[in-house]
Amino acid sequence: MRLEPVTAMIKIENAEKTFVMHLQGGVELPVVRGVSFQVREGECVVLSGPSGAGKSSILKMIFGNYRCDGGRIGIRHEGSVIDLATAEPRQVLSVRRATIGYVSQFLRAVPRVAAIDVVAEPLIVGGVARAEARERAGALLRRLNIPERLWALPPSTFSGGEQQRVNIARGFVSDLPILLLDEPTASLDAANRSVVVELIGEKKRADVAMVAIVHDDEIRHLLADRVVDVTSFAAAA
Amino acid sequence: MAEHERHQPLLVADHLGKNYGRLTACRDVSFALYPGEVLAIVGESGSGKTTLLQLLSAQLAPSTGKVSYRMRDGVLRDLASLGEAERRFLFRTDWGYVHQDPAQGLRMAVSAGANVGERLMAVGWNHYGRIRDTASSWLERVEIDIGRIDDAPRTYSGGMRQRLQIARNLVTEPRLVFMDEPTGGLDVSVQARLLDLLRNLVSELGLAAIVVTHDLAVARLLSHRVMVMKGGRVIETGLTDQVLDDPREPYTQLLVSSILPA
């Protein structure tokens, strides 16, 4: 029997995205085209390029949050490959439950829900018992230096940096095989930045495939196994 | 729920339409709803969303097309072909219907406990103590003080009435709940509490739900999927965050861009 080659967890082929702004007279805003790269298990690929080059859009396409107008976004999900560019909504939801986690730039807070429950939710959705989920959520919040007295409060009342750490905890709490990170260290101080670098290192060792956007050169150097330059996918009008 | 049941649709709309004389209220709507799935129908007043909800919940007969529902025996049946006993079973047990105006879904002059207990008695419960215990535990779940169990809902605030209506609907453990603008008449702070409550109940109970709303924030918080309606047609459909963050149709872009920032 041959050894299996290292599997691509994400395989993007010729993906493209254009916004059509109907309220601005149908103006077409090409974002990216010909996006092609792969990410293997345990690998962290960092997307580089200036603001507006389409880095966040690519992450959102891999998460199924932005629609893909052409090409293929192959995701290894529960033992087979699913194309997110053409998947049904319920398949996308299933991929998000079991395969892809996403740390967005900003926390979209739900009113009235306590920080610890915001963090524990992905685990509960994945079938972990509430008590255990909250315990794991608490451990991560503690590591990210969110004081315990804040855990029972809704994060909408927190500072920007605290909200971002709650967001990071929510993204890192579950054991999903793919993680997408949009500027995970942007609004953090040095101490918390190094916690996030540590967390990402742990995910790598757990064979998680990651795609990240990181502006800070030093951090990028620490995290990136490979850099994909997004300017090559620029979709000039 | 058995694993294979999750993968079979609970309700299927097939080319559904409704005309009033020459006026078309709703045309050619097709979709499948799966167990545990929450679908939001959004659009402005007059877009046909309430007509659609009434067609889906067998309160109106369609002019064209049909609605099928998977009964508890696992068989998908055309709602128009159901007998009276089966229809009663759906309305009293297997479905819930939350009206925008709680006065339409409650009996305003009888006690809160009786409002909840009545649904249980309708399905054959007859032990007073058990009915009262179940009603009390449901009032607790919807955050109504047990001390108010013997008061009639006309003495309740709008938010409490809406929570009572939800308890009355969920006490029979329905598999599908229809909601027509469930947060419509409420103050913003009361809305947030109700939404949070609904969101938790729906996920804890694994309910399927069809929610009509003109409020995109409600759709974002509660639903997995949305259908955008305009002029009686479904003009855009998809995963909720996808449709709201990357709207494709001119009308959907207009709706999304019309949200006032908080």
Contacts between the chains, C-beta under 8 A, distances in Angstrom:
chain1	res1	chain2	res2	distance
A	19	B	246	7.8
A	20	B	248	7.4
A	21	B	253	7.3
A	22	B	249	7.5
A	22	B	250	3.6
A	22	B	253	5.1
A	22	B	254	7.7
A	23	B	250	7.3
A	23	B	253	5.6
A	23	B	254	6.3
A	23	B	257	6.1
A	60	B	245	7.4
A	60	B	246	7.8
A	64	B	239	6.6
A	64	B	242	6.6
A	65	B	241	5.5
A	65	B	242	6.0
A	65	B	245	5.7
A	65	B	246	7.1
A	66	B	242	7.2
A	66	B	245	6.9
A	66	B	246	4.6
A	67	B	238	7.6
A	67	B	242	6.1
A	67	B	246	5.4
A	67	B	248	7.1
A	89	B	224	6.8
A	89	B	225	5.0
A	89	B	238	6.0
A	89	B	239	4.2
A	89	B	242	7.7
A	90	B	34	6.2
A	90	B	37	6.9
A	90	B	224	7.6
A	90	B	225	7.9
A	92	B	239	5.6
A	92	B	242	7.8
A	93	B	224	6.0
A	93	B	239	7.2
A	110	B	196	6.9
A	110	B	199	7.6
A	110	B	221	6.5
A	111	B	192	4.0
A	111	B	195	7.5
A	111	B	196	6.5
A	112	B	192	5.9
A	112	B	193	6.4
A	112	B	196	4.5
A	113	B	196	6.5
A	125	B	203	7.7
